[in-house]
Structure formats: structure tokens, C-alpha cells
Amino acid sequence: MIAGTIRNAVNQMQLVNDWEQKKATGDVVKKQEGMTVTSQEESMIQHFREQLERDKESSADCKRSRINSFRRRCYSSERP
């Protein structure tokens, strides 16, 4: 909750600073920071997608391994 409050306060300060700069110069503020944040977000999304794919592959490998192990136990043991 505190982190959200801090984030909101920082966003509010940034908006106030942008507005003051716009009033002083008459120009719309160019957000260079937004570009880097977007690219960071995109890289994080890509990282999470890759991690998800690795986890899916790992899960499938683990599942196959358990199935094969179960089959070996069932067919290798003596039956009555």
C-alpha cells in the first residue's frame, strides 16, 4: 500500500513538473523516459514469455519422465 502511494506521489510530481515546463516554454514535453520504460516493459514481457516456454518444456519433460518411470515400475515388477 505504501509503495502504491509513493508511486502515485512520484507520478503526480512528474505531471506537475511537466505542466510547469509546458507553461514556461509553451511546448509539449517530450517523454524520453517513457520510451525507455516501454522498451524495459517489452523486454520484461519477452523475458517472461521465454521463461514461460522454458517452464512448459520443463514441465512436459518432467511429466514424460514420471510416466516412463511409472511404466518401467509396472512392467518390470513381477505380477501375481
N, C-alpha and C positions, 0 to 999 in steps of 0.2 A: 504494500500500500504506500509506503514511504517512497519507494522507487518510482511509482507512478506519479506521485506528487512532485518529485524532483524533476522527472521528465517533463511534466506539464509546465512547471515553472521555467525550465530551460527553453521549451518551445515558445512560451509566452514572451520571454526576454528576447528571443530571436525575432519574433514577429514585431515587437516594439522597436528593436534596432533597425530592422528592415524598413519599417514605416518611417522612422525618423530620417533614415538615409534617403528614402524616396521623397519626403517633404523637403529635405535640404537640397537635393540635386534635381528633382523633378523626373528622374529616370526610374524605371522599374529595376529592382535589384535582380541581378543575375545570380542564380544559385549554383555556384560551382560545387558547393558542398553536397548538394542534392545529387549531383552526378556521381560523386564518389560513393555516396551512401547507396545509390541504386546499384552501382556495379558491385559493391560489397554484398548487397542483398542477393543479387543474381548469383554471385559466386557461392554464397552460403546455400542458396537453393540448389545449385548444381552439386555442391558437396553433399547435401542431404540426400539428393536423388541417387548419387553414386553409392553412398553409404547404404541406402535402402536396397539397391540392387545387390550389393555385396552381402547384406544380411539375408536377402531372399535366397541367394545362391547357397550361402552357408546353411541356412535352414533346410533347404532341399537336400543338400549333401548329408546333413545330419539325419534327416528323415530316411534317406536311402540307406545310410549306414545302419540305422536301427532296424529297418526292415530286413536287410541282409543278415544281420546278426541274429534276429529272431528266426529267420528261415534256417540258418545253419544250426541253431539250437534244436529246432523242431525236427529237422531231418537227420541230424547226426545222432540224436539220442535214440536209445532202444525203445521200441514200442511194445506194449504187452500183447 
